Amino acid sequence: MKVEIAKRIILDNYKIENNSFMFFLHEKNYFFEKAFWEFYESITVLTLCGEERSMEIAEQITQNYQRLLKYIVFPFDPNDDLTLETFPGNYVDYLERIEYAIMAYFRGNVKLIDNGIFELQKPE
């Protein structure tokens, strides 16, 4: 994935647009795994590209992560009607992948995104 595409994916998620992962969560109440991996890979591409960290992109990534956490917590609230279709039972594994990708981005530490350390692997 090219850096410009990665930046576009992060922005689309931030704006909840263009069939992004956040679009599916927010607008469709649907956990779309392919969109999740696009979002994840966009963070890793920005980590690996060697460009200086952008405060604007950091804010967008952080906002997206905060939204994801809320969408995971909302269904546990008895006063909330949100239910996510196809929500993975192993959602903690998905959170772990995103969490490590975000830490890698902020620290510039590519070792944090080594696929070998995660139980959850991207489907082929």
N, CA, C and O atoms as a printed pandas DataFrame, in Angstrom:
     atom_number atom_name residue_name chain_id  residue_number  x_coord  y_coord  z_coord
0              1         N          MET        A               1    0.845   -1.175    0.000
1              2        CA          MET        A               1    0.000    0.000    0.000
2              3         C          MET        A               1    0.895    1.245    0.000
3              4         O          MET        A               1    1.877    1.312    0.739
4              5         N          LYS        A               2    0.552    2.203   -0.815
5              6        CA          LYS        A               2    1.311    3.452   -0.881
6              7         C          LYS        A               2    0.912    4.377    0.280
7              8         O          LYS        A               2   -0.194    4.292    0.813
8              9         N          VAL        A               3    1.833    5.246    0.646
9             10        CA          VAL        A               3    1.629    6.163    1.767
10            11         C          VAL        A               3    0.401    7.042    1.550
11            12         O          VAL        A               3   -0.383    7.248    2.477
12            13         N          GLU        A               4    0.229    7.551    0.356
13            14        CA          GLU        A               4   -0.923    8.432    0.100
14            15         C          GLU        A               4   -2.248    7.695    0.253
15            16         O          GLU        A               4   -3.233    8.267    0.718
16            17         N          ILE        A               5   -2.268    6.432   -0.138
17            18        CA          ILE        A               5   -3.481    5.622    0.045
18            19         C          ILE        A               5   -3.721    5.382    1.532
19            20         O          ILE        A               5   -4.857    5.451    2.000
20            21         N          ALA        A               6   -2.654    5.102    2.270
21            22        CA          ALA        A               6   -2.775    4.904    3.713
22            23         C          ALA        A               6   -3.334    6.155    4.390
23            24         O          ALA        A               6   -4.208    6.060    5.252
24            25         N          LYS        A               7   -2.837    7.312    4.004
25            26        CA          LYS        A               7   -3.344    8.567    4.576
26            27         C          LYS        A               7   -4.815    8.763    4.234
27            28         O          LYS        A               7   -5.589    9.239    5.065
28            29         N          ARG        A               8   -5.205    8.397    3.013
29            30        CA          ARG        A               8   -6.601    8.529    2.588
30            31         C          ARG        A               8   -7.499    7.614    3.414
31            32         O          ARG        A               8   -8.589    8.018    3.817
32            33         N          ILE        A               9   -7.053    6.390    3.668
33            34        CA          ILE        A               9   -7.833    5.442    4.464
34            35         C          ILE        A               9   -8.023    5.963    5.886
35            36         O          ILE        A               9   -9.121    5.883    6.437
36            37         N          ILE        A              10   -6.968    6.492    6.474
37            38        CA          ILE        A              10   -7.064    7.062    7.825
38            39         C          ILE        A              10   -8.063    8.217    7.822
39            40         O          ILE        A              10   -8.914    8.301    8.707
40            41         N          LEU        A              11   -7.965    9.105    6.837
41            42        CA          LEU        A              11   -8.868   10.256    6.750
42            43         C          LEU        A              11  -10.310    9.812    6.512
43            44         O          LEU        A              11  -11.227   10.341    7.140
44            45         N          ASP        A              12  -10.519    8.855    5.620
45            46        CA          ASP        A              12  -11.878    8.360    5.365
46            47         C          ASP        A              12  -12.486    7.777    6.631
47            48         O          ASP        A              12  -13.670    7.981    6.897
48            49         N          ASN        A              13  -11.703    7.064    7.405
49            50        CA          ASN        A              13  -12.204    6.541    8.672
50            51         C          ASN        A              13  -12.518    7.669    9.639
51            52         O          ASN        A              13  -13.538    7.640   10.328
52            53         N          TYR        A              14  -11.651    8.648    9.689
53            54        CA          TYR        A              14  -11.850    9.801   10.573
54            55         C          TYR        A              14  -13.140   10.546   10.219
55            56         O          TYR        A              14  -13.869   10.997   11.103
56            57         N          LYS        A              15  -13.411   10.668    8.933
57            58        CA          LYS        A              15  -14.616   11.364    8.464
58            59         C          LYS        A              15  -15.826   10.432    8.339
59            60         O          LYS        A              15  -16.928   10.869    8.009
60            61         N          ILE        A              16  -15.603    9.144    8.608
61            62        CA          ILE        A              16  -16.648    8.113    8.490
62            63         C          ILE        A              16  -17.234    8.126    7.079
63            64         O          ILE        A              16  -18.442    8.271    6.893
64            65         N          GLU        A              17  -16.355    7.972    6.097
65            66        CA          GLU        A              17  -16.734    8.063    4.684
66            67         C          GLU        A              17  -16.239    6.868    3.876
67            68         O          GLU        A              17  -15.444    6.049    4.337
68            69         N          ASN        A              18  -16.752    6.812    2.643
69            70        CA          ASN        A              18  -16.228    5.960    1.571
70            71         C          ASN        A              18  -16.069    4.481    1.948
71            72         O          ASN        A              18  -15.040    3.869    1.660
72            73         N          ASN        A              19  -17.073    3.926    2.581
73            74        CA          ASN        A              19  -17.045    2.512    2.939
74            75         C          ASN        A              19  -15.831    2.139    3.793
75            76         O          ASN        A              19  -15.287    1.042    3.669
76            77         N          SER        A              20  -15.423    3.049    4.643
77            78        CA          SER        A              20  -14.312    2.799    5.553
78            79         C          SER        A              20  -14.777    1.894    6.696
79            80         O          SER        A              20  -15.971    1.648    6.868
80            81         N          PHE        A              21  -13.826    1.416    7.453
81            82        CA          PHE        A              21  -14.133    0.583    8.613
82            83         C          PHE        A              21  -15.095    1.304    9.552
83            84         O          PHE        A              21  -16.084    0.721    9.997
84            85         N          MET        A              22  -14.809    2.570    9.855
85            86        CA          MET        A              22  -15.674    3.339   10.750
86            87         C          MET        A              22  -17.042    3.609   10.121
87            88         O          MET        A              22  -18.047    3.688   10.827
88            89         N          PHE        A              23  -17.078    3.748    8.819
89            90        CA          PHE        A              23  -18.362    3.910    8.129
90            91         C          PHE        A              23  -19.245    2.693    8.385
91            92         O          PHE        A              23  -20.417    2.830    8.737
92            93         N          PHE        A              24  -18.680    1.510    8.205
93            94        CA          PHE        A              24  -19.467    0.296    8.438
94            95         C          PHE        A              24  -19.895    0.165    9.888
95            96         O          PHE        A              24  -21.031   -0.223   10.160
96            97         N          LEU        A              25  -19.007    0.483   10.828
97            98        CA          LEU        A              25  -19.381    0.411   12.244
98            99         C          LEU        A              25  -20.467    1.425   12.579
99           100         O          LEU        A              25  -21.467    1.086   13.212
100          101         N          HIS        A              26  -20.268    2.659   12.157
101          102        CA          HIS        A              26  -21.159    3.751   12.538
102          103         C          HIS        A              26  -22.480    3.747   11.772
103          104         O          HIS        A              26  -23.548    3.878   12.369
104          105         N          GLU        A              27  -22.407    3.600   10.478
105          106        CA          GLU        A              27  -23.596    3.736    9.636
106          107         C          GLU        A              27  -24.349    2.422    9.423
107          108         O          GLU        A              27  -25.568    2.425    9.249
108          109         N          LYS        A              28  -23.635    1.317    9.435
109          110        CA          LYS        A              28  -24.251    0.026    9.100
110          111         C          LYS        A              28  -24.315   -0.949   10.286
111          112         O          LYS        A              28  -24.899   -2.027   10.172
112          113         N          ASN        A              29  -23.714   -0.569   11.422
113          114        CA          ASN        A              29  -23.635   -1.468   12.578
114          115         C          ASN        A              29  -23.078   -2.829   12.169
115          116         O          ASN        A              29  -23.616   -3.877   12.526
116          117         N          TYR        A              30  -22.003   -2.781   11.422
117          118        CA          TYR        A              30  -21.445   -3.982   10.818
118          119         C          TYR        A              30  -19.926   -3.976   10.969
119          120         O          TYR        A              30  -19.267   -3.012   10.580
120          121         N          PHE        A              31  -19.374   -5.042   11.529
121          122        CA          PHE        A              31  -17.932   -5.183   11.638
122          123         C          PHE        A              31  -17.440   -5.826   10.350
123          124         O          PHE        A              31  -17.567   -7.035   10.159
124          125         N          PHE        A              32  -16.875   -5.003    9.467
125          126        CA          PHE        A              32  -16.410   -5.471    8.159
126          127         C          PHE        A              32  -14.921   -5.754    8.271
127          128         O          PHE        A              32  -14.100   -4.837    8.303
128          129         N          GLU        A              33  -14.584   -7.041    8.331
129          130        CA          GLU        A              33  -13.203   -7.443    8.596
130          131         C          GLU        A              33  -12.220   -6.923    7.554
131          132         O          GLU        A              33  -11.123   -6.493    7.909
132          133         N          LYS        A              34  -12.590   -6.953    6.281
133          134        CA          LYS        A              34  -11.681   -6.462    5.235
134          135         C          LYS        A              34  -11.345   -4.986    5.468
135          136         O          LYS        A              34  -10.194   -4.579    5.312
136          137         N          ALA        A              35  -12.346   -4.188    5.841
137          138        CA          ALA        A              35  -12.115   -2.769    6.109
138          139         C          ALA        A              35  -11.255   -2.588    7.367
139          140         O          ALA        A              35  -10.449   -1.661    7.444
140          141         N          PHE        A              36  -11.434   -3.480    8.353
141          142        CA          PHE        A              36  -10.581   -3.433    9.541
142          143         C          PHE        A              36   -9.116   -3.579    9.143
143          144         O          PHE        A              36   -8.266   -2.796    9.567
144          145         N          TRP        A              37   -8.827   -4.604    8.314
145          146        CA          TRP        A              37   -7.432   -4.852    7.925
146          147         C          TRP        A              37   -6.870   -3.728    7.064
147          148         O          TRP        A              37   -5.677   -3.438    7.141
148          149         N          GLU        A              38   -7.697   -3.096    6.253
149          150        CA          GLU        A              38   -7.229   -1.919    5.495
150          151         C          GLU        A              38   -6.826   -0.812    6.449
151          152         O          GLU        A              38   -5.779   -0.186    6.282
152          153         N          PHE        A              39   -7.661   -0.573    7.449
153          154        CA          PHE        A              39   -7.370    0.459    8.450
154          155         C          PHE        A              39   -6.079    0.113    9.196
155          156         O          PHE        A              39   -5.207    0.965    9.363
156          157         N          TYR        A              40   -5.964   -1.132    9.640
157          158        CA          TYR        A              40   -4.768   -1.581   10.339
158          159         C          TYR        A              40   -3.523   -1.396    9.470
159          160         O          TYR        A              40   -2.519   -0.843    9.920
160          161         N          GLU        A              41   -3.597   -1.858    8.237
161          162        CA          GLU        A              41   -2.447   -1.768    7.341
162          163         C          GLU        A              41   -2.081   -0.316    7.030
163          164         O          GLU        A              41   -0.909   -0.006    6.820
164          165         N          SER        A              42   -3.057    0.560    7.001
165          166        CA          SER        A              42   -2.735    1.969    6.746
166          167         C          SER        A              42   -1.876    2.534    7.876
167          168         O          SER        A              42   -0.966    3.327    7.634
168          169         N          ILE        A              43   -2.165    2.125    9.101
169          170        CA          ILE        A              43   -1.345    2.582   10.236
170          171         C          ILE        A              43    0.063    2.009   10.120
171          172         O          ILE        A              43    1.044    2.718   10.339
172          173         N          THR        A              44    0.162    0.731    9.777
173          174        CA          THR        A              44    1.490    0.123    9.681
174          175         C          THR        A              44    2.302    0.721    8.539
175          176         O          THR        A              44    3.513    0.897    8.669
176          177         N          VAL        A              45    1.656    1.032    7.431
177          178        CA          VAL        A              45    2.363    1.665    6.305
178          179         C          VAL        A              45    2.919    3.017    6.738
179          180         O          VAL        A              45    4.059    3.353    6.416
180          181         N          LEU        A              46    2.123    3.790    7.462
181          182        CA          LEU        A              46    2.590    5.103    7.916
182          183         C          LEU        A              46    3.709    4.969    8.947
183          184         O          LEU        A              46    4.550    5.859    9.074
184          185         N          THR        A              47    3.717    3.874    9.670
185          186        CA          THR        A              47    4.798    3.612   10.627
186          187         C          THR        A              47    6.085    3.267    9.899
187          188         O          THR        A              47    7.164    3.732   10.265
188          189         N          LEU        A              48    5.961    2.452    8.873
189          190        CA          LEU        A              48    7.137    1.941    8.166
190          191         C          LEU        A              48    7.714    2.907    7.132
191          192         O          LEU        A              48    8.856    2.740    6.703
192          193         N          CYS        A              49    6.943    3.912    6.730
193          194        CA          CYS        A              49    7.369    4.752    5.607
194          195         C          CYS        A              49    8.547    5.660    5.932
195          196         O          CYS        A              49    9.239    6.120    5.024
196          197         N          GLY        A              50    8.783    5.922    7.205
197          198        CA          GLY        A              50    9.918    6.749    7.568
198          199         C          GLY        A              50    9.639    8.248    7.573
199          200         O          GLY        A              50   10.520    9.045    7.895
200          201         N          GLU        A              51    8.417    8.632    7.216
201          202        CA          GLU        A              51    8.068   10.057    7.261
202          203         C          GLU        A              51    7.945   10.514    8.713
203          204         O          GLU        A              51    7.661    9.723    9.612
204          205         N          GLU        A              52    8.162   11.798    8.914
205          206        CA          GLU        A              52    7.980   12.369   10.240
206          207         C          GLU        A              52    6.519   12.227   10.649
207          208         O          GLU        A              52    5.623   12.358    9.815
208          209         N          ARG        A              53    6.278   11.962   11.919
209          210        CA          ARG        A              53    4.913   11.784   12.426
210          211         C          ARG        A              53    4.141   13.097   12.314
211          212         O          ARG        A              53    4.631   14.166   12.680
212          213         N          SER        A              54    2.947   12.982   11.807
213          214        CA          SER        A              54    2.079   14.139   11.626
214          215         C          SER        A              54    1.096   14.226   12.787
215          216         O          SER        A              54    0.447   13.236   13.124
216          217         N          MET        A              55    0.981   15.398   13.400
217          218        CA          MET        A              55    0.010   15.590   14.479
218          219         C          MET        A              55   -1.412   15.402   13.963
219          220         O          MET        A              55   -2.267   14.874   14.674
220          221         N          GLU        A              56   -1.666   15.829   12.737
221          222        CA          GLU        A              56   -2.997   15.690   12.159
222          223         C          GLU        A              56   -3.367   14.208   11.992
223          224         O          GLU        A              56   -4.471   13.796   12.348
224          225         N          ILE        A              57   -2.460   13.433   11.463
225          226        CA          ILE        A              57   -2.715   12.003   11.289
226          227         C          ILE        A              57   -2.787   11.316   12.651
227          228         O          ILE        A              57   -3.620   10.433   12.850
228          229         N          ALA        A              58   -1.945   11.701   13.569
229          230        CA          ALA        A              58   -1.985   11.129   14.921
230          231         C          ALA        A              58   -3.349   11.379   15.564
231          232         O          ALA        A              58   -3.906   10.489   16.207
232          233         N          GLU        A              59   -3.877   12.567   15.394
233          234        CA          GLU        A              59   -5.210   12.876   15.933
234          235         C          GLU        A              59   -6.277   12.006   15.270
235          236         O          GLU        A              59   -7.177   11.505   15.944
236          237         N          GLN        A              60   -6.180   11.826   13.964
237          238        CA          GLN        A              60   -7.158   11.014   13.240
238          239         C          GLN        A              60   -7.092    9.555   13.687
239          240         O          GLN        A              60   -8.126    8.922   13.899
240          241         N          ILE        A              61   -5.895    9.030   13.826
241          242        CA          ILE        A              61   -5.733    7.647   14.283
242          243         C          ILE        A              61   -6.304    7.491   15.689
243          244         O          ILE        A              61   -7.025    6.533   15.968
244          245         N          THR        A              62   -5.984    8.422   16.562
245          246        CA          THR        A              62   -6.456    8.364   17.946
246          247         C          THR        A              62   -7.977    8.441   18.012
247          248         O          THR        A              62   -8.605    7.683   18.751
248          249         N          GLN        A              63   -8.564    9.338   17.257
249          250        CA          GLN        A              63  -10.023    9.475   17.230
250          251         C          GLN        A              63  -10.670    8.180   16.730
251          252         O          GLN        A              63  -11.680    7.739   17.279
252          253         N          ASN        A              64  -10.098    7.581   15.707
253          254        CA          ASN        A              64  -10.630    6.321   15.189
254          255         C          ASN        A              64  -10.556    5.219   16.246
255          256         O          ASN        A              64  -11.500    4.443   16.399
256          257         N          TYR        A              65   -9.465    5.148   16.960
257          258        CA          TYR        A              65   -9.313    4.139   18.003
258          259         C          TYR        A              65  -10.333    4.360   19.119
259          260         O          TYR        A              65  -10.929    3.405   19.617
260          261         N          GLN        A              66  -10.532    5.609   19.508
261          262        CA          GLN        A              66  -11.522    5.915   20.543
262          263         C          GLN        A              66  -12.924    5.505   20.094
263          264         O          GLN        A              66  -13.701    4.971   20.886
264          265         N          ARG        A              67  -13.240    5.750   18.844
265          266        CA          ARG        A              67  -14.546    5.331   18.318
266          267         C          ARG        A              67  -14.684    3.821   18.350
267          268         O          ARG        A              67  -15.720    3.295   18.754
268          269         N          LEU        A              68  -13.636    3.122   17.924
269          270        CA          LEU        A              68  -13.680    1.663   17.925
270          271         C          LEU        A              68  -13.960    1.148   19.336
271          272         O          LEU        A              68  -14.790    0.258   19.517
272          273         N          LEU        A              69  -13.277    1.699   20.330
273          274        CA          LEU        A              69  -13.511    1.278   21.709
274          275         C          LEU        A              69  -14.960    1.514   22.122
275          276         O          LEU        A              69  -15.566    0.674   22.787
276          277         N          LYS        A              70  -15.508    2.645   21.731
277          278        CA          LYS        A              70  -16.906    2.934   22.067
278          279         C          LYS        A              70  -17.848    1.935   21.408
279          280         O          LYS        A              70  -18.794    1.468   22.042
280          281         N          TYR        A              71  -17.604    1.609   20.163
281          282        CA          TYR        A              71  -18.475    0.651   19.475
282          283         C          TYR        A              71  -18.395   -0.729   20.100
283          284         O          TYR        A              71  -19.350   -1.502   20.016
284          285         N          ILE        A              72  -17.289   -1.046   20.716
285          286        CA          ILE        A              72  -17.166   -2.328   21.402
286          287         C          ILE        A              72  -17.896   -2.289   22.739
287          288         O          ILE        A              72  -18.501   -3.282   23.142
288          289         N          VAL        A              73  -17.843   -1.157   23.427
289          290        CA          VAL        A              73  -18.456   -1.033   24.746
290          291         C          VAL        A              73  -19.977   -0.815   24.668
291          292         O          VAL        A              73  -20.709   -1.320   25.518
292          293         N          PHE        A              74  -20.451   -0.087   23.683
293          294        CA          PHE        A              74  -21.878    0.258   23.611
294          295         C          PHE        A              74  -22.812   -0.944   23.737
295          296         O          PHE        A              74  -23.795   -0.850   24.473
296          297         N          PRO        A              75  -22.566   -2.057   23.070
297          298        CA          PRO        A              75  -23.504   -3.185   23.191
298          299         C          PRO        A              75  -23.641   -3.746   24.611
299          300         O          PRO        A              75  -24.624   -4.423   24.912
300          301         N          PHE        A              76  -22.670   -3.471   25.481
301          302        CA          PHE        A              76  -22.754   -3.933   26.861
302          303         C          PHE        A              76  -23.644   -3.034   27.721
303          304         O          PHE        A              76  -24.006   -3.407   28.837
304          305         N          ASP        A              77  -23.993   -1.871   27.218
305          306        CA          ASP        A              77  -24.854   -0.934   27.938
306          307         C          ASP        A              77  -26.312   -1.340   27.723
307          308         O          ASP        A              77  -26.786   -1.330   26.587
308          309         N          PRO        A              78  -27.031   -1.694   28.787
309          310        CA          PRO        A              78  -28.420   -2.122   28.618
310          311         C          PRO        A              78  -29.335   -1.009   28.098
311          312         O          PRO        A              78  -30.434   -1.288   27.617
312          313         N          ASN        A              79  -28.896    0.234   28.188
313          314        CA          ASN        A              79  -29.699    1.364   27.710
314          315         C          ASN        A              79  -29.391    1.737   26.269
315          316         O          ASN        A              79  -29.961    2.692   25.742
316          317         N          ASP        A              80  -28.504    1.002   25.633
317          318        CA          ASP        A              80  -28.101    1.317   24.267
318          319         C          ASP        A              80  -28.642    0.251   23.324
319          320         O          ASP        A              80  -28.612   -0.940   23.632
320          321         N          ASP        A              81  -29.133    0.690   22.181
321          322        CA          ASP        A              81  -29.715   -0.230   21.205
322          323         C          ASP        A              81  -28.701   -0.788   20.216
323          324         O          ASP        A              81  -29.055   -1.633   19.394
324          325         N          LEU        A              82  -27.466   -0.343   20.271
325          326        CA          LEU        A              82  -26.479   -0.746   19.281
326          327         C          LEU        A              82  -26.144   -2.231   19.392
327          328         O          LEU        A              82  -25.791   -2.728   20.461
328          329         N          THR        A              83  -26.260   -2.908   18.291
329          330        CA          THR        A              83  -25.745   -4.271   18.166
330          331         C          THR        A              83  -25.001   -4.331   16.844
331          332         O          THR        A              83  -25.499   -3.875   15.814
332          333         N          LEU        A              84  -23.829   -4.885   16.884
333          334        CA          LEU        A              84  -23.014   -4.977   15.684
334          335         C          LEU        A              84  -23.168   -6.351   15.057
335          336         O          LEU        A              84  -22.971   -7.371   15.718
336          337         N          GLU        A              85  -23.520   -6.373   13.790
337          338        CA          GLU        A              85  -23.574   -7.634   13.069
338          339         C          GLU        A              85  -22.146   -8.113   12.807
339          340         O          GLU        A              85  -21.231   -7.308   12.634
340          341         N          THR        A              86  -21.979   -9.381   12.781
341          342        CA          THR        A              86  -20.692  -10.039   12.516
342          343         C          THR        A              86  -19.592   -9.559   13.465
343          344         O          THR        A              86  -18.415   -9.530   13.105
344          345         N          PHE        A              87  -19.987   -9.189   14.662
345          346        CA          PHE        A              87  -18.989   -8.739   15.627
346          347         C          PHE        A              87  -18.176   -9.945   16.078
347          348         O          PHE        A              87  -18.747  -10.928   16.550
348          349         N          PRO        A              88  -16.863   -9.887   15.944
349          350        CA          PRO        A              88  -16.052  -11.061   16.275
350          351         C          PRO        A              88  -16.031  -11.336   17.779
351          352         O          PRO        A              88  -15.918  -10.416   18.590
352          353         N          GLY        A              89  -16.139  -12.600   18.131
353          354        CA          GLY        A              89  -16.062  -12.989   19.528
354          355         C          GLY        A              89  -14.690  -12.714   20.119
355          356         O          GLY        A              89  -14.553  -12.490   21.322
356          357         N          ASN        A              90  -13.686  -12.733   19.273
357          358        CA          ASN        A              90  -12.316  -12.464   19.714
358          359         C          ASN        A              90  -11.943  -10.997   19.490
359          360         O          ASN        A              90  -10.833  -10.693   19.052
360          361         N          TYR        A              91  -12.869  -10.099   19.792
361          362        CA          TYR        A              91  -12.636   -8.669   19.548
362          363         C          TYR        A              91  -11.401   -8.146   20.270
363          364         O          TYR        A              91  -10.788   -7.177   19.824
364          365         N          VAL        A              92  -11.033   -8.773   21.370
365          366        CA          VAL        A              92   -9.836   -8.342   22.100
366          367         C          VAL        A              92   -8.592   -8.519   21.224
367          368         O          VAL        A              92   -7.666   -7.711   21.294
368          369         N          ASP        A              93   -8.568   -9.566   20.405
369          370        CA          ASP        A              93   -7.434   -9.779   19.510
370          371         C          ASP        A              93   -7.345   -8.666   18.455
371          372         O          ASP        A              93   -6.249   -8.240   18.091
372          373         N          TYR        A              94   -8.486   -8.206   17.973
373          374        CA          TYR        A              94   -8.506   -7.099   17.011
374          375         C          TYR        A              94   -8.027   -5.812   17.682
375          376         O          TYR        A              94   -7.263   -5.040   17.103
376          377         N          LEU        A              95   -8.492   -5.599   18.915
377          378        CA          LEU        A              95   -8.043   -4.413   19.652
378          379         C          LEU        A              95   -6.534   -4.456   19.882
379          380         O          LEU        A              95   -5.854   -3.435   19.782
380          381         N          GLU        A              96   -6.025   -5.632   20.188
381          382        CA          GLU        A              96   -4.585   -5.773   20.413
382          383         C          GLU        A              96   -3.802   -5.379   19.160
383          384         O          GLU        A              96   -2.804   -4.664   19.250
384          385         N          ARG        A              97   -4.252   -5.842   17.995
385          386        CA          ARG        A              97   -3.553   -5.497   16.746
386          387         C          ARG        A              97   -3.536   -3.988   16.531
387          388         O          ARG        A              97   -2.492   -3.407   16.232
388          389         N          ILE        A              98   -4.697   -3.361   16.683
389          390        CA          ILE        A              98   -4.776   -1.905   16.488
390          391         C          ILE        A              98   -3.940   -1.181   17.533
391          392         O          ILE        A              98   -3.223   -0.234   17.211
392          393         N          GLU        A              99   -4.030   -1.618   18.767
393          394        CA          GLU        A              99   -3.285   -0.975   19.846
394          395         C          GLU        A              99   -1.779   -0.991   19.573
395          396         O          GLU        A              99   -1.104    0.026   19.729
396          397         N          TYR        A             100   -1.265   -2.141   19.168
397          398        CA          TYR        A             100    0.165   -2.247   18.876
398          399         C          TYR        A             100    0.546   -1.422   17.648
399          400         O          TYR        A             100    1.619   -0.820   17.613
400          401         N          ALA        A             101   -0.321   -1.393   16.651
401          402        CA          ALA        A             101   -0.037   -0.572   15.465
402          403         C          ALA        A             101    0.038    0.905   15.849
403          404         O          ALA        A             101    0.909    1.633   15.373
404          405         N          ILE        A             102   -0.870    1.336   16.705
405          406        CA          ILE        A             102   -0.867    2.743   17.133
406          407         C          ILE        A             102    0.380    3.049   17.956
407          408         O          ILE        A             102    1.015    4.086   17.762
408          409         N          MET        A             103    0.731    2.156   18.869
409          410        CA          MET        A             103    1.955    2.369   19.650
410          411         C          MET        A             103    3.168    2.416   18.729
411          412         O          MET        A             103    4.062    3.239   18.922
412          413         N          ALA        A             104    3.206    1.542   17.734
413          414        CA          ALA        A             104    4.316    1.535   16.781
414          415         C          ALA        A             104    4.383    2.867   16.043
415          416         O          ALA        A             104    5.464    3.423   15.850
416          417         N          TYR        A             105    3.225    3.376   15.631
417          418        CA          TYR        A             105    3.198    4.655   14.911
418          419         C          TYR        A             105    3.762    5.780   15.787
419          420         O          TYR        A             105    4.620    6.546   15.349
420          421         N          PHE        A             106    3.276    5.869   17.017
421          422        CA          PHE        A             106    3.708    6.965   17.884
422          423         C          PHE        A             106    5.167    6.844   18.296
423          424         O          PHE        A             106    5.856    7.853   18.444
424          425         N          ARG        A             107    5.638    5.631   18.479
425          426        CA          ARG        A             107    7.022    5.419   18.903
426          427         C          ARG        A             107    7.985    5.261   17.734
427          428         O          ARG        A             107    9.200    5.366   17.906
428          429         N          GLY        A             108    7.441    5.008   16.541
429          430        CA          GLY        A             108    8.307    4.722   15.399
430          431         C          GLY        A             108    9.022    3.396   15.566
431          432         O          GLY        A             108   10.122    3.212   15.045
432          433         N          ASN        A             109    8.411    2.475   16.282
433          434        CA          ASN        A             109    9.023    1.192   16.612
434          435         C          ASN        A             109    8.356    0.082   15.799
435          436         O          ASN        A             109    7.291   -0.405   16.178
436          437         N          VAL        A             110    8.962   -0.314   14.706
437          438        CA          VAL        A             110    8.369   -1.306   13.815
438          439         C          VAL        A             110    8.320   -2.698   14.440
439          440         O          VAL        A             110    7.562   -3.545   13.966
440          441         N          LYS        A             111    9.094   -2.962   15.479
441          442        CA          LYS        A             111    9.055   -4.269   16.142
442          443         C          LYS        A             111    7.681   -4.539   16.757
443          444         O          LYS        A             111    7.298   -5.694   16.946
444          445         N          LEU        A             112    6.953   -3.486   17.064
445          446        CA          LEU        A             112    5.628   -3.646   17.670
446          447         C          LEU        A             112    4.581   -4.152   16.684
447          448         O          LEU        A             112    3.479   -4.520   17.091
448          449         N          ILE        A             113    4.908   -4.174   15.400
449          450        CA          ILE        A             113    3.945   -4.649   14.410
450          451         C          ILE        A             113    4.426   -5.924   13.724
451          452         O          ILE        A             113    4.012   -6.235   12.607
452          453         N          ASP        A             114    5.293   -6.648   14.396
453          454        CA          ASP        A             114    5.766   -7.941   13.892
454          455         C          ASP        A             114    4.618   -8.940   13.959
455          456         O          ASP        A             114    4.158   -9.279   15.049
456          457         N          ASN        A             115    4.148   -9.417   12.804
457          458        CA          ASN        A             115    3.005  -10.326   12.744
458          459         C          ASN        A             115    3.189  -11.577   13.587
459          460         O          ASN        A             115    2.206  -12.160   14.045
460          461         N          GLY        A             116    4.408  -11.993   13.796
461          462        CA          GLY        A             116    4.672  -13.216   14.532
462          463         C          GLY        A             116    4.300  -13.168   16.000
463          464         O          GLY        A             116    4.182  -14.216   16.635
464          465         N          ILE        A             117    4.114  -11.987   16.553
465          466        CA          ILE        A             117    3.804  -11.891   17.988
466          467         C          ILE        A             117    2.306  -11.936   18.273
467          468         O          ILE        A             117    1.901  -11.943   19.435
468          469         N          PHE        A             118    1.479  -11.966   17.231
469          470        CA          PHE        A             118    0.036  -11.905   17.426
470          471         C          PHE        A             118   -0.642  -13.236   17.137
471          472         O          PHE        A             118   -0.271  -13.952   16.207
472          473         N          GLU        A             119   -1.630  -13.546   17.944
473          474        CA          GLU        A             119   -2.453  -14.723   17.680
474          475         C          GLU        A             119   -3.347  -14.463   16.463
475          476         O          GLU        A             119   -3.496  -15.331   15.602
476          477         N          LEU        A             120   -3.932  -13.284   16.397
477          478        CA          LEU        A             120   -4.816  -12.928   15.279
478          479         C          LEU        A             120   -3.975  -12.607   14.046
479          480         O          LEU        A             120   -3.103  -11.740   14.087
480          481         N          GLN        A             121   -4.240  -13.301   12.971
481          482        CA          GLN        A             121   -3.539  -13.090   11.710
482          483         C          GLN        A             121   -4.540  -12.694   10.630
483          484         O          GLN        A             121   -5.692  -13.127   10.639
484          485         N          LYS        A             122   -4.085  -11.880    9.718
485          486        CA          LYS        A             122   -4.934  -11.466    8.588
486          487         C          LYS        A             122   -5.225  -12.677    7.717
487          488         O          LYS        A             122   -4.315  -13.430    7.369
488          489         N          PRO        A             123   -6.500  -12.869    7.362
489          490        CA          PRO        A             123   -6.823  -13.975    6.466
490          491         C          PRO        A             123   -6.164  -13.771    5.101
491          492         O          PRO        A             123   -6.023  -12.646    4.622
492          493         N          GLU        A             124   -5.780  -14.850    4.512
493          494        CA          GLU        A             124   -5.131  -14.770    3.180
494          495         C          GLU        A             124   -6.128  -14.504    2.097
495          496         O          GLU        A             124   -5.758  -14.408    0.927
